[in-house]
Amino acid sequence: MNDTVTTEDRDFATRARDNQAQRTAGLRRSYDFIVCGAGASGSVIARRLAESPEVHVLLLEAGGSDEADSVLNPALWPTNLGSKRDWGFLAAPNPHLKGRALSLSMGKGLGGGSSINVMVWARGHRSDWDYFAAEAGDPAWGYENVLDIYRRIENWQGAPDPRFRGTGGPVWVQPAADPSPVAHAMLDAASDIGIPVFDHPNGRMMEGEGGAAISDMLVRDGRRHSLYRAYLHPWLDRPNLTVLTGAMVRRVVFDGRRATGVEFLRDGQVTTVGATAEVVLSLGAIHTPKVLMHSGIGDREELARVGIPVRQHLPGVGRNFQDHVSFGCTWEYAEPIPPRNSGSEATLYWKSRPDLDAPDLLFCQVEFPVPSDRTAARGVPAHGWTMFAGLAQPVSRGRLRLEGADPSAAVTVDTNFLSDPTDMTTARACIEICRALGNAPAFRPYVRSEAMPGALTGDALDDYIRDAAVTYWHQSCTAKMGRDAMSVVDGALRVYGVDALRVADASIMPRVTTGNTQAPCAIIGERAAEAIRQSHKLRPRSARSASGLRGSDIEAADERAVLAPVGRP
């Protein structure tokens, strides 16, 4: 690990700290753009908009700083789960999981999920992006254009591969460094059972049937390199960017059909700030639809149920909830093998049926035991590894429901996992492949025995699946992009029926991407920023001429004005 701090680093840290202290101490009454949420998409958008020096950008984040060892030390990521950096959502009891109520961790703080996750960089499959393009009616969402964006934003540290990898972008991506022998054993086991092995997982491997590879990770010099660190942190000394933490967005403010600002809660005080150009919601697949509904945008029956006046009837808000569901299978080590890096260094995508032309299963090897609340009772080895494997393309769909008209009220998340019988069929195939991998000859030097599930069949296997099911923390699709009656945003991510409001986060996915979602969220952020820049004719960052945005001409006295609170909750 490189702990060297240069004079240049210290100088920048001082400039950034002083600049943000000045900006947040004297908030403007309005900004050109307000971005809500500093996660994997919001960090990208705020940076890209702030690259135009003639506009002023406000980024609101409910959580706090990422300056903590639990965030920056890759090995400590599990300690963030259930902490103050986790929203700690709890799903409704699910009858399809024998009444279990699963925890749904989501990142709270600068970087969002990219500051508490396992740091895996997984681009999604070719078929995902082509599906997005078809749903949006916009070829710019298609695979070839998205591949070009990935090449542009990556700073790839592995073996050169110019067809698939880029080297000049802000996102430092590297293969897991010096992987554990069990990670290599997983690749050998995949080969043993006929699954191809690739040099990295973000190229040819995800253009066809799938395969296995050492994971790509957002780790730089031994430290987490979140999307906040990649995009936004280097821009904190800029005079046109304000990053306000501890600011919980409650609702969007409108003048007729036009979004004109947001209402947020900070230090017990409710405040409104204006947006002269646009508001962008990047709050994640639970809070984004929640804020939309509290702003009067959603299904009219759902809004009427809790007494919220309807501004725009969009029945898809809060519907179409998706997530990857995992069923852990565990083996006991013959001798203890300490985890390396994040403890998850090998990944695999494959098919539950041979007739498929794209993977529908996702496998992440975890180098320590990961039982569910129920499977822990079956006996967990003190030392072992887990195949954290599950449904990459689930068929079941869930939804969100408000618990009241007050924005501070909670939201009910009905995941509806395994409600569609197809998902149970796929889950059985997933377990079968897990067991074939873990019991392959490649693991014999490292494994004493299979701890769970063992050779279960029939109802016993189904019981195990329902007991083992947990989330991958890839919540998505609750404000989907498309052109049908259940779509919430168009191909430019504009919310239907209102002006100056966009959604840009995993909510807009028509279906969850095949794999971890932070890399696709970076693409969503890039595509949103590109659409906004084109819409407002923003100039490149070298240009100093005015963009024509009304907020750019705010007088200096107004720029220094502190916002007036509108009340207390």
C-alpha positions as CSV (number, residue, x, y, z in Angstrom):
1,M,0.0,0.0,0.0
2,N,1.3,3.5,-0.9
3,D,0.7,5.8,2.0
4,T,2.9,8.6,0.6
5,V,1.2,12.0,0.8
6,T,2.9,14.6,-1.4
7,T,3.0,18.4,-0.9
8,E,0.8,18.7,-3.9
9,D,-1.8,16.4,-2.2
10,R,-1.7,18.5,1.0
11,D,-2.1,21.7,-1.0
12,F,-5.0,20.4,-2.9
13,A,-6.7,19.1,0.3
14,T,-6.3,22.5,1.9
15,R,-7.7,24.3,-1.2
16,A,-10.6,21.9,-1.4
17,R,-11.5,22.1,2.3
18,D,-11.4,25.9,2.3
19,N,-13.3,26.2,-0.9
20,Q,-16.1,23.9,0.2
21,A,-16.3,25.5,3.7
22,Q,-16.8,28.9,2.0
23,R,-19.4,27.6,-0.5
24,T,-21.5,25.7,2.1
25,A,-21.3,28.6,4.7
26,G,-22.9,31.0,2.2
27,L,-25.3,29.0,0.1
28,R,-26.8,30.7,-2.9
29,R,-30.5,31.1,-3.2
30,S,-30.4,29.3,-6.5
31,Y,-28.0,27.4,-8.7
32,D,-28.1,26.5,-12.4
33,F,-28.2,22.7,-11.6
34,I,-29.0,20.8,-8.4
35,V,-27.9,17.2,-8.3
36,C,-29.5,15.1,-5.5
37,G,-27.3,12.3,-4.3
38,A,-23.5,11.9,-4.5
39,G,-23.5,8.2,-5.4
40,A,-22.2,6.3,-8.4
41,S,-24.2,8.4,-10.9
42,G,-24.6,11.7,-9.1
43,S,-20.8,12.1,-8.6
44,V,-20.3,11.7,-12.3
45,I,-23.1,14.2,-13.2
46,A,-21.9,16.9,-10.8
47,R,-18.4,16.7,-12.1
48,R,-19.3,16.8,-15.7
49,L,-21.6,19.8,-15.3
50,A,-19.1,21.6,-13.2
51,E,-16.6,21.2,-16.0
52,S,-18.4,24.1,-17.6
53,P,-17.1,27.0,-15.5
54,E,-20.0,29.3,-16.4
55,V,-22.6,27.3,-14.5
56,H,-23.0,26.8,-10.8
57,V,-23.7,23.2,-9.5
58,L,-25.1,22.2,-6.1
59,L,-24.7,18.6,-5.0
60,L,-26.9,17.5,-2.1
61,E,-25.9,14.4,-0.1
62,A,-27.7,13.1,2.9
63,G,-24.7,11.2,4.3
64,G,-21.3,12.5,5.3
65,S,-17.6,12.3,4.3
66,D,-15.9,9.2,3.0
67,E,-12.8,9.9,5.1
68,A,-12.8,6.7,7.1
69,D,-10.7,3.5,7.1
70,S,-13.8,1.4,6.8
71,V,-14.4,3.1,3.4
72,L,-10.9,3.4,2.1
73,N,-9.4,0.1,3.2
74,P,-10.7,-2.5,0.7
75,A,-10.6,-5.3,3.3
76,L,-13.0,-3.5,5.7
77,W,-16.0,-3.1,3.4
78,P,-18.2,-5.5,5.4
79,T,-17.9,-3.2,8.4
80,N,-19.9,-0.6,6.6
81,L,-23.0,-2.8,6.4
82,G,-25.4,-1.8,9.1
83,S,-23.3,1.3,10.0
84,K,-24.1,5.0,9.7
85,R,-22.9,4.7,6.1
86,D,-25.7,2.3,5.2
87,W,-29.3,3.4,4.8
88,G,-30.3,0.1,6.4
89,F,-33.5,-0.5,4.5
90,L,-35.5,-3.6,5.5
91,A,-37.7,-5.2,3.0
92,A,-41.3,-6.3,3.8
93,P,-41.7,-10.0,4.9
94,N,-41.7,-12.1,1.8
95,P,-44.1,-15.1,1.7
96,H,-42.0,-16.6,-1.1
97,L,-39.0,-16.7,1.3
98,K,-41.0,-18.3,4.1
99,G,-41.8,-14.8,5.6
100,R,-38.2,-13.6,5.8
101,A,-37.6,-9.8,5.7
102,L,-34.3,-9.2,4.0
103,S,-31.9,-6.3,4.8
104,L,-31.3,-4.0,1.8
105,S,-28.1,-2.2,2.3
106,M,-27.5,1.0,0.3
107,G,-24.6,3.5,0.6
108,K,-25.2,6.7,2.5
109,G,-22.4,9.3,2.1
110,L,-20.1,10.7,-0.5
111,G,-19.7,8.0,-3.1
112,G,-23.0,6.2,-2.2
113,G,-22.8,2.5,-2.9
114,S,-19.4,2.9,-4.5
115,S,-18.0,3.8,-1.1
116,I,-19.3,0.7,0.8
117,N,-19.5,-2.0,-1.9
118,V,-17.1,-4.8,-2.9
119,M,-15.4,-2.5,-5.5
120,V,-16.2,-4.8,-8.4
121,W,-16.2,-3.1,-11.8
122,A,-18.6,-5.1,-14.0
123,R,-19.9,-3.4,-17.2
124,G,-22.9,-5.5,-17.9
125,H,-23.5,-7.7,-20.9
126,R,-23.8,-6.6,-24.5
127,S,-27.5,-7.7,-24.5
128,D,-28.2,-5.4,-21.5
129,W,-27.2,-2.3,-23.4
130,D,-28.9,-3.3,-26.6
131,Y,-32.0,-3.9,-24.6
132,F,-31.8,-0.4,-23.0
133,A,-31.4,1.1,-26.5
134,A,-34.5,-0.7,-27.8
135,E,-36.6,0.3,-24.8
136,A,-35.4,3.9,-25.0
137,G,-35.7,4.1,-28.8
138,D,-32.2,5.6,-28.8
139,P,-29.2,3.8,-30.3
140,A,-26.8,5.9,-28.1
141,W,-27.7,3.5,-25.2
142,G,-26.6,0.5,-27.3
143,Y,-23.5,-1.6,-26.6
144,E,-21.1,-0.1,-29.1
145,N,-21.6,3.4,-27.9
146,V,-21.5,2.4,-24.3
147,L,-18.3,0.5,-24.9
148,D,-16.8,3.7,-26.3
149,I,-17.8,5.5,-23.1
150,Y,-16.2,2.8,-21.0
151,R,-13.0,3.1,-22.9
152,R,-13.0,6.8,-22.5
153,I,-13.6,6.9,-18.7
154,E,-11.3,4.0,-17.7
155,N,-7.7,4.1,-16.7
156,W,-7.0,0.4,-17.1
157,Q,-4.0,-1.1,-15.3
158,G,-4.1,-4.6,-16.7
159,A,-2.6,-6.1,-19.8
160,P,-3.3,-3.7,-22.8
161,D,-6.5,-4.5,-24.7
162,P,-7.3,-1.4,-26.9
163,R,-10.4,-3.0,-28.3
164,F,-12.1,-3.1,-24.9
165,R,-10.0,-1.0,-22.4
166,G,-9.1,2.6,-22.1
167,T,-6.2,4.2,-20.3
168,G,-6.7,8.0,-20.0
169,G,-9.9,8.3,-18.0
170,P,-10.7,9.2,-14.4
171,V,-11.7,5.7,-13.2
172,W,-8.7,3.6,-12.1
173,V,-9.5,0.0,-12.8
174,Q,-7.2,-2.9,-12.1
175,P,-7.4,-6.7,-11.8
176,A,-7.4,-7.9,-8.2
177,A,-3.7,-7.8,-7.2
178,D,-2.0,-11.1,-6.4
179,P,-5.2,-13.1,-6.0
180,S,-5.6,-15.9,-3.5
181,P,-4.9,-19.4,-4.6
182,V,-8.6,-20.2,-4.2
183,A,-9.4,-17.5,-6.8
184,H,-7.2,-19.2,-9.3
185,A,-8.7,-22.5,-8.2
186,M,-12.2,-21.2,-9.2
187,L,-11.0,-20.3,-12.7
188,D,-9.5,-23.8,-13.0
189,A,-12.7,-25.3,-11.7
190,A,-14.7,-23.4,-14.3
191,S,-12.5,-24.7,-17.0
192,D,-13.0,-28.3,-15.6
193,I,-16.7,-28.1,-16.1
194,G,-16.6,-26.4,-19.5
195,I,-16.9,-22.7,-18.7
196,P,-14.3,-20.6,-20.7
197,V,-11.8,-18.5,-18.8
198,F,-10.8,-15.0,-19.9
199,D,-8.0,-12.5,-19.1
200,H,-10.5,-10.0,-17.7
201,P,-14.3,-9.9,-17.3
202,N,-15.1,-6.7,-19.2
203,G,-14.5,-7.6,-22.8
204,R,-15.2,-10.6,-25.0
205,M,-16.4,-12.5,-22.0
206,M,-19.6,-10.3,-21.8
207,E,-20.4,-10.3,-25.4
208,G,-21.4,-14.0,-25.6
209,E,-22.3,-16.9,-23.3
210,G,-20.2,-15.7,-20.4
211,G,-17.2,-17.1,-18.6
212,A,-14.9,-16.7,-15.6
213,A,-12.1,-14.3,-14.8
214,I,-10.2,-12.5,-12.0
215,S,-12.4,-9.5,-11.0
216,D,-11.7,-6.0,-12.1
217,M,-11.7,-3.7,-9.0
218,L,-11.8,0.1,-8.2
219,V,-8.7,0.0,-6.0
220,R,-5.7,2.3,-6.4
221,D,-2.5,2.1,-4.4
222,G,-4.2,-0.3,-2.0
223,R,-7.1,2.1,-1.3
224,R,-10.7,2.1,-2.5
225,H,-11.1,4.4,-5.6
226,S,-14.8,5.1,-5.5
227,L,-16.6,6.9,-8.2
228,Y,-16.7,9.9,-5.9
229,R,-12.9,9.7,-5.6
230,A,-12.5,9.2,-9.3
231,Y,-14.8,12.0,-10.5
232,L,-15.8,14.5,-7.8
233,H,-13.0,14.7,-5.3
234,P,-10.5,16.2,-7.8
235,W,-13.0,19.0,-8.5
236,L,-13.7,20.1,-4.9
237,D,-11.5,23.2,-5.2
238,R,-13.6,24.6,-8.1
239,P,-15.5,27.8,-7.4
240,N,-18.6,26.7,-9.3
241,L,-19.2,23.4,-7.4
242,T,-20.8,23.2,-3.9
243,V,-21.1,19.8,-2.2
244,L,-23.4,19.9,0.8
245,T,-23.4,16.9,3.0
246,G,-26.0,16.0,5.7
247,A,-28.7,17.3,3.3
248,M,-31.7,15.0,3.1
249,V,-33.8,15.7,0.0
250,R,-37.6,15.7,0.8
251,R,-39.3,16.7,-2.4
252,V,-38.9,18.6,-5.7
253,V,-40.4,22.1,-5.8
254,F,-42.4,23.1,-8.9
255,D,-43.8,26.2,-10.6
256,G,-46.6,24.7,-12.6
257,R,-45.1,21.9,-14.6
258,R,-41.5,23.0,-14.2
259,A,-39.1,21.9,-11.5
260,T,-37.7,25.0,-9.9
261,G,-35.7,23.6,-6.9
262,V,-35.7,21.1,-4.1
263,E,-36.7,21.1,-0.4
264,F,-34.2,19.4,1.9
265,L,-33.7,18.7,5.6
266,R,-30.4,19.6,7.3
267,D,-29.6,20.0,11.0
268,G,-33.3,19.8,11.8
269,Q,-34.2,22.6,9.5
270,V,-36.2,22.4,6.2
271,T,-34.8,24.6,3.5
272,T,-35.6,25.3,-0.2
273,V,-33.0,26.1,-2.8
274,G,-33.8,27.0,-6.4
275,A,-32.6,25.5,-9.7
276,T,-32.8,27.8,-12.7
277,A,-31.9,25.1,-15.3
278,E,-32.6,21.6,-14.0
279,V,-32.9,19.2,-11.0
280,V,-31.4,15.8,-11.3
281,L,-32.4,13.0,-8.9
282,S,-29.7,10.4,-8.3
283,L,-30.8,9.1,-5.0
284,G,-30.9,5.4,-5.7
285,A,-33.7,3.0,-6.5
286,I,-35.5,3.5,-3.2
287,H,-35.2,7.2,-2.5
288,T,-35.5,8.5,-6.0
289,P,-39.1,7.1,-6.5
290,K,-39.9,8.1,-2.9
291,V,-39.0,11.7,-3.6
292,L,-40.9,11.6,-6.9
293,M,-44.0,10.4,-5.1
294,H,-43.7,13.0,-2.4
295,S,-43.4,15.5,-5.2
296,G,-46.7,14.4,-6.6
297,I,-45.3,12.3,-9.4
298,G,-46.5,8.7,-9.4
299,D,-49.5,6.4,-9.6
300,R,-52.6,8.5,-8.8
301,E,-54.1,5.8,-6.7
302,E,-51.0,5.3,-4.6
303,L,-50.7,9.1,-4.1
304,A,-54.4,9.4,-3.2
305,R,-54.0,6.6,-0.7
306,V,-51.7,8.7,1.5
307,G,-53.2,12.1,0.6
308,I,-50.6,13.6,-1.8
309,P,-52.0,15.8,-4.6
310,V,-51.2,14.4,-8.1
311,R,-48.9,16.6,-10.2
312,Q,-48.2,13.9,-12.9
313,H,-49.7,10.5,-13.1
314,L,-46.9,8.0,-13.8
315,P,-48.0,4.6,-12.6
316,G,-44.4,3.1,-13.1
317,V,-42.9,5.2,-10.2
318,G,-41.9,2.6,-7.6
319,R,-42.8,-0.4,-9.7
320,N,-40.6,-2.9,-11.6
321,F,-38.3,-3.2,-8.6
322,Q,-35.4,-5.6,-9.3
323,D,-32.3,-6.9,-7.6
324,H,-29.9,-9.8,-8.0
325,V,-30.7,-12.6,-5.5
326,S,-28.0,-14.8,-4.2
327,F,-27.9,-18.3,-2.7
328,G,-24.6,-18.9,-0.9
329,C,-22.9,-22.3,-1.0
330,T,-20.0,-22.8,1.4
331,W,-16.9,-25.1,1.6
332,E,-14.6,-25.6,4.6
333,Y,-10.9,-25.0,4.1
334,A,-8.5,-27.8,4.7
335,E,-6.2,-25.2,6.3
336,P,-7.1,-21.5,6.9
337,I,-6.4,-19.2,3.9
338,P,-6.7,-15.5,4.8
339,P,-8.7,-13.4,2.3
340,R,-6.9,-11.0,0.1
341,N,-7.8,-7.6,-1.3
342,S,-11.6,-7.3,-0.8
343,G,-12.0,-11.0,-0.2
344,S,-13.8,-11.3,-3.5
345,E,-11.3,-11.7,-6.4
346,A,-12.9,-14.1,-9.0
347,T,-16.1,-13.8,-10.8
348,L,-18.1,-16.0,-13.2
349,Y,-21.2,-15.5,-15.4
350,W,-23.0,-18.5,-16.9
351,K,-26.2,-20.0,-18.2
352,S,-28.9,-22.0,-16.4
353,R,-29.9,-23.6,-19.7
354,P,-27.7,-24.4,-22.8
355,D,-30.2,-22.8,-25.2
356,L,-29.5,-19.3,-23.8
357,D,-27.2,-17.0,-25.7
358,A,-26.3,-14.8,-22.7
359,P,-25.7,-15.5,-19.1
360,D,-28.6,-15.5,-16.6
361,L,-26.5,-16.4,-13.6
362,L,-23.9,-14.4,-11.6
363,F,-21.2,-16.0,-9.4
364,C,-18.9,-14.1,-7.1
365,Q,-16.4,-16.1,-5.0
366,V,-16.1,-14.8,-1.5
367,E,-13.0,-16.0,0.5
368,F,-14.8,-16.3,3.8
369,P,-18.2,-17.9,4.9
370,V,-21.3,-15.8,4.0
371,P,-24.4,-17.5,5.5
372,S,-27.8,-16.0,5.6
373,D,-29.7,-15.5,8.8
374,R,-31.4,-18.9,8.3
375,T,-28.5,-21.0,6.8
376,A,-26.2,-19.9,9.7
377,A,-28.1,-22.4,11.8
378,R,-27.0,-25.2,9.6
379,G,-23.4,-24.9,10.8
380,V,-20.8,-22.5,9.4
381,P,-17.1,-23.5,9.3
382,A,-14.7,-21.2,11.1
383,H,-12.6,-21.1,8.0
384,G,-14.0,-21.5,4.5
385,W,-15.2,-19.8,1.3
386,T,-18.6,-19.1,-0.3
387,M,-19.8,-19.2,-3.8
388,F,-22.1,-16.1,-3.7
389,A,-24.2,-17.0,-6.7
390,G,-27.6,-16.1,-8.0
391,L,-30.0,-14.7,-10.6
392,A,-28.4,-12.2,-13.0
393,Q,-31.8,-11.8,-14.8
394,P,-34.6,-12.4,-12.3
395,V,-38.2,-12.6,-13.6
396,S,-39.9,-11.6,-10.4
397,R,-40.8,-7.9,-9.9
398,G,-41.4,-5.9,-6.7
399,R,-42.7,-2.5,-5.8
400,L,-42.4,0.4,-3.3
401,R,-45.3,1.9,-1.3
402,L,-45.4,5.1,0.7
403,E,-46.3,4.9,4.4
404,G,-47.5,8.4,4.6
405,A,-47.6,11.9,3.0
406,D,-44.8,13.3,5.3
407,P,-41.5,12.9,3.4
408,S,-39.9,11.8,6.7
409,A,-42.2,8.7,6.7
410,A,-40.6,5.4,5.7
411,V,-41.3,3.5,2.5
412,T,-42.3,-0.1,2.2
413,V,-40.1,-2.2,-0.1
414,D,-41.9,-5.4,-1.4
415,T,-39.1,-7.2,-3.2
416,N,-41.3,-10.1,-4.2
417,F,-38.2,-12.2,-4.7
418,L,-38.8,-15.7,-6.1
419,S,-42.5,-15.0,-6.7
420,D,-42.2,-16.1,-10.3
421,P,-41.8,-19.9,-10.6
422,T,-39.2,-19.4,-13.3
423,D,-36.8,-17.9,-10.8
424,M,-37.0,-21.0,-8.6
425,T,-36.2,-23.2,-11.6
426,T,-33.2,-21.0,-12.4
427,A,-32.1,-21.0,-8.7
428,R,-32.0,-24.8,-8.7
429,A,-29.7,-24.8,-11.7
430,C,-27.6,-22.1,-10.0
431,I,-27.0,-24.3,-7.0
432,E,-26.2,-27.3,-9.2
433,I,-23.4,-25.3,-11.0
434,C,-22.1,-24.0,-7.6
435,R,-21.7,-27.5,-6.3
436,A,-20.0,-28.6,-9.5
437,L,-17.5,-25.8,-9.2
438,G,-16.8,-26.1,-5.5
439,N,-16.4,-29.9,-5.7
440,A,-14.2,-29.8,-8.8
441,P,-10.7,-31.3,-8.6
442,A,-9.2,-27.8,-8.7
443,F,-10.3,-27.2,-5.1
444,R,-9.1,-30.5,-3.6
445,P,-5.8,-29.1,-2.3
446,Y,-7.6,-26.3,-0.4
447,V,-11.0,-27.8,0.7
448,R,-11.8,-30.3,3.4
449,S,-15.5,-30.7,2.6
450,E,-18.7,-29.0,1.4
451,A,-20.4,-27.3,4.3
452,M,-23.7,-26.5,2.6
453,P,-26.0,-27.2,0.9
454,G,-24.9,-30.8,0.2
455,A,-26.7,-33.1,-2.2
456,L,-30.3,-31.8,-1.6
457,T,-33.1,-32.5,-4.0
458,G,-36.8,-31.7,-4.3
459,D,-38.5,-29.8,-1.4
460,A,-35.3,-29.9,0.7
461,L,-33.5,-28.0,-2.1
462,D,-36.3,-25.5,-2.4
463,D,-36.3,-24.9,1.3
464,Y,-32.5,-24.3,1.2
465,I,-33.0,-21.8,-1.6
466,R,-35.6,-19.9,0.3
467,D,-33.5,-19.9,3.5
468,A,-30.3,-18.9,1.7
469,A,-31.7,-16.1,-0.5
470,V,-30.1,-12.7,0.2
471,T,-29.7,-9.6,-1.9
472,Y,-26.7,-8.6,-3.9
473,W,-27.5,-5.0,-3.0
474,H,-28.2,-4.2,-6.6
475,Q,-31.6,-2.5,-6.2
476,S,-32.8,-1.0,-9.4
477,C,-35.4,-0.3,-12.1
478,T,-38.0,1.6,-10.0
479,A,-38.3,4.6,-12.4
480,K,-37.6,2.9,-15.6
481,M,-36.5,4.3,-19.0
482,G,-38.7,3.5,-21.9
483,R,-41.8,4.4,-24.0
484,D,-44.6,2.3,-22.6
485,A,-47.2,3.2,-20.0
486,M,-45.0,2.1,-17.1
487,S,-42.0,4.2,-18.1
488,V,-41.0,7.1,-16.0
489,V,-38.2,8.7,-18.0
490,D,-37.4,9.0,-21.7
491,G,-34.1,8.2,-23.4
492,A,-32.6,11.5,-22.3
493,L,-33.7,10.6,-18.7
494,R,-36.3,13.4,-18.6
495,V,-39.3,12.7,-16.4
496,Y,-42.4,12.4,-18.5
497,G,-45.0,15.1,-18.1
498,V,-42.9,17.7,-16.3
499,D,-40.0,20.0,-17.3
500,A,-36.5,20.5,-16.0
501,L,-36.4,17.2,-14.0
502,R,-34.3,14.2,-14.8
503,V,-33.6,10.9,-13.0
504,A,-30.1,9.4,-13.4
505,D,-29.3,6.3,-11.3
506,A,-30.1,2.6,-11.2
507,S,-33.8,3.5,-11.0
508,I,-33.9,4.1,-14.8
509,M,-32.7,0.7,-15.8
510,P,-35.5,-1.1,-17.7
511,R,-34.0,-4.3,-16.3
512,V,-31.1,-4.9,-14.0
513,T,-27.8,-5.3,-15.7
514,T,-26.0,-8.6,-15.8
515,G,-23.5,-8.1,-12.9
516,N,-22.6,-5.5,-10.3
517,T,-24.3,-2.2,-11.0
518,Q,-21.8,0.5,-10.1
519,A,-20.1,0.6,-13.5
520,P,-23.5,0.8,-15.4
521,C,-24.4,3.7,-13.0
522,A,-21.3,5.5,-14.1
523,I,-22.5,5.1,-17.7
524,I,-26.0,6.4,-16.7
525,G,-24.3,9.4,-15.1
526,E,-22.2,10.1,-18.2
527,R,-25.2,9.7,-20.5
528,A,-27.3,12.1,-18.3
529,A,-24.5,14.7,-18.2
530,E,-24.1,14.5,-22.0
531,A,-27.9,15.0,-22.5
532,I,-28.0,17.9,-20.1
533,R,-24.9,19.6,-21.7
534,Q,-26.5,19.2,-25.2
535,S,-29.8,20.5,-24.0
536,H,-28.3,23.7,-22.5
537,K,-25.5,24.1,-25.0
538,L,-22.9,24.0,-22.3
539,R,-19.4,24.8,-23.5
540,P,-16.3,22.7,-22.9
541,R,-14.4,23.4,-19.7
542,S,-11.9,25.6,-21.5
543,A,-14.6,28.0,-22.6
544,R,-15.4,31.0,-20.5
545,S,-18.3,32.5,-22.4
546,A,-21.8,32.5,-20.9
547,S,-24.2,29.6,-21.6
548,G,-27.3,31.6,-21.5
549,L,-28.6,30.0,-18.3
550,R,-30.6,32.4,-16.2
551,G,-28.8,31.4,-13.0
552,S,-25.4,32.4,-14.5
553,D,-26.3,36.1,-14.2
554,I,-27.2,36.0,-10.5
555,E,-25.7,39.1,-8.8
556,A,-22.8,38.8,-6.5
557,A,-24.9,39.8,-3.5
558,D,-27.3,37.0,-4.2
559,E,-24.5,34.6,-4.6
560,R,-23.4,35.2,-1.1
561,A,-26.9,35.1,0.4
562,V,-27.8,32.4,2.9
563,L,-30.9,30.4,2.1
564,A,-34.0,31.2,4.2
565,P,-35.4,28.2,6.0
566,V,-39.1,27.5,5.2
567,G,-39.9,25.7,8.4
568,R,-39.1,22.8,10.6
569,P,-40.5,19.3,10.3
